[in-house]
Amino acid sequence: MSLIKNIYNQFNPFEPLTANDPAYVNCSEVRGDDNIFKEIGKTIIYSDKPTCQLYTGHRGVGKSTELLRLEDYLQKNGCFVVYFPATEGDIDELDVQYTDIILACTRNILEKLQAYASPNLLLDWLQSRWHELKDLA
């Protein structure tokens, strides 16, 4: 097996690194000096109101790795985080509707909440929202 093939198979470019993986390389010098903890993490932690953040980039630039690092940072600061890779079973990225995204989010939130609280509270809340949406139609 060639050296290049060995190196390629040691570092799977299609899998994000975990939060504290020693293979992580800080690329801010070439990507830009944005620090995900400072720019997004502090906004989420300090805000008294719900916030919406959009984190974008080309495929393979490290978005998932950075988001896993952000998840670790937020959890260490007392936040409840639900991270899931949408394209791993929940969503067909070539044929996606907004309802697919909502259902994927709901499923992953419920799954994560099972470890923390009774899912019945969330189900009751979702059911009440559903009835409100039906009343609007």
C-alpha positions as CSV (number, residue, x, y, z in Angstrom):
1,M,0.0,0.0,0.0
2,S,1.3,3.4,-0.9
3,L,2.3,6.0,1.7
4,I,-0.4,8.4,0.5
5,K,-3.0,5.7,0.8
6,N,-1.8,4.8,4.4
7,I,-2.0,8.5,5.4
8,Y,-5.4,8.9,3.8
9,N,-6.8,6.0,5.7
10,Q,-5.4,7.1,9.0
11,F,-7.2,10.4,8.8
12,N,-10.7,10.0,7.4
13,P,-11.5,13.4,5.8
14,F,-15.2,12.7,5.9
15,E,-15.6,12.3,9.6
16,P,-15.5,15.4,11.9
17,L,-12.9,15.3,14.8
18,T,-14.2,15.1,18.3
19,A,-14.0,18.2,20.6
20,N,-10.6,17.5,22.0
21,D,-9.0,15.4,19.3
22,P,-5.2,15.8,19.3
23,A,-5.3,15.7,15.5
24,Y,-7.1,19.1,15.5
25,V,-5.2,21.8,13.7
26,N,-6.1,25.4,14.2
27,C,-6.4,26.9,10.7
28,S,-7.6,30.4,11.7
29,E,-4.5,31.9,10.1
30,V,-5.8,30.8,6.6
31,R,-9.5,30.6,7.3
32,G,-9.9,33.9,9.2
33,D,-9.4,34.8,12.8
34,D,-12.9,34.0,13.9
35,N,-13.1,32.0,17.1
36,I,-16.2,30.0,17.3
37,F,-16.3,30.2,21.1
38,K,-15.9,34.0,21.1
39,E,-18.2,34.7,18.1
40,I,-21.0,32.2,18.6
41,G,-20.5,30.6,22.0
42,K,-20.5,33.9,24.0
43,T,-23.5,35.2,22.1
44,I,-25.4,32.0,23.1
45,I,-24.3,32.1,26.7
46,Y,-24.7,35.8,27.4
47,S,-28.0,36.4,25.6
48,D,-31.1,36.7,27.7
49,K,-33.2,36.0,24.6
50,P,-33.1,33.0,22.3
51,T,-30.6,33.4,19.5
52,C,-30.3,32.0,16.0
53,Q,-26.8,31.4,14.6
54,L,-25.9,30.4,11.0
55,Y,-22.5,28.7,10.6
56,T,-21.7,28.0,6.9
57,G,-18.8,27.0,4.7
58,H,-17.8,24.8,1.8
59,R,-18.0,21.0,2.2
60,G,-15.0,19.6,4.1
61,V,-13.7,22.9,5.7
62,G,-14.3,21.8,9.2
63,K,-17.8,23.0,10.1
64,S,-18.8,19.8,11.9
65,T,-15.5,19.7,13.8
66,E,-15.9,23.3,14.9
67,L,-19.5,22.7,15.9
68,L,-18.5,19.6,18.0
69,R,-15.9,21.9,19.7
70,L,-18.7,24.5,20.3
71,E,-21.0,21.8,21.7
72,D,-18.3,20.8,24.2
73,Y,-17.7,24.4,25.2
74,L,-21.4,25.2,25.6
75,Q,-22.1,22.0,27.7
76,K,-19.2,22.9,30.0
77,N,-20.9,26.3,30.4
78,G,-24.2,24.8,31.5
79,C,-26.1,24.7,28.1
80,F,-28.2,21.9,26.9
81,V,-27.0,21.1,23.4
82,V,-28.5,18.8,20.8
83,Y,-26.0,18.2,18.0
84,F,-26.7,15.7,15.2
85,P,-25.4,15.3,11.7
86,A,-28.5,15.7,9.6
87,T,-27.2,13.7,6.7
88,E,-26.6,10.5,8.7
89,G,-30.0,8.8,8.4
90,D,-32.4,11.6,9.1
91,I,-32.3,13.6,5.9
92,D,-31.7,12.8,2.3
93,E,-29.6,15.9,1.3
94,L,-30.6,15.5,-2.4
95,D,-34.3,15.5,-1.6
96,V,-35.1,17.5,1.5
97,Q,-38.2,19.4,2.5
98,Y,-38.4,21.8,5.5
99,T,-40.7,19.2,7.2
100,D,-37.9,16.7,7.0
101,I,-35.7,19.1,9.0
102,I,-38.3,19.8,11.6
103,L,-39.0,16.0,12.1
104,A,-35.3,15.3,12.3
105,C,-34.8,18.0,14.9
106,T,-37.8,16.8,16.9
107,R,-36.6,13.2,16.9
108,N,-33.1,14.1,18.0
109,I,-34.4,16.5,20.7
110,L,-36.7,13.8,22.1
111,E,-33.9,11.2,22.0
112,K,-31.5,13.6,23.9
113,L,-34.2,14.6,26.4
114,Q,-34.8,10.9,27.4
115,A,-31.6,11.1,29.4
116,Y,-32.7,14.3,31.2
117,A,-36.4,14.4,31.6
118,S,-39.7,12.8,30.8
119,P,-40.4,13.2,27.1
120,N,-44.1,13.5,28.0
121,L,-43.6,17.2,28.9
122,L,-42.1,17.9,25.5
123,L,-44.7,15.8,23.7
124,D,-47.5,17.7,25.5
125,W,-45.9,21.0,24.5
126,L,-45.5,19.8,20.8
127,Q,-49.1,18.7,20.8
128,S,-50.3,22.1,22.0
129,R,-48.2,23.8,19.3
130,W,-49.7,21.4,16.7
131,H,-53.2,22.3,17.8
132,E,-52.4,26.0,17.5
133,L,-51.0,25.5,14.0
134,K,-54.1,23.6,13.0
135,D,-56.3,26.4,14.3
136,L,-54.4,28.9,12.2
137,A,-55.0,27.0,9.0
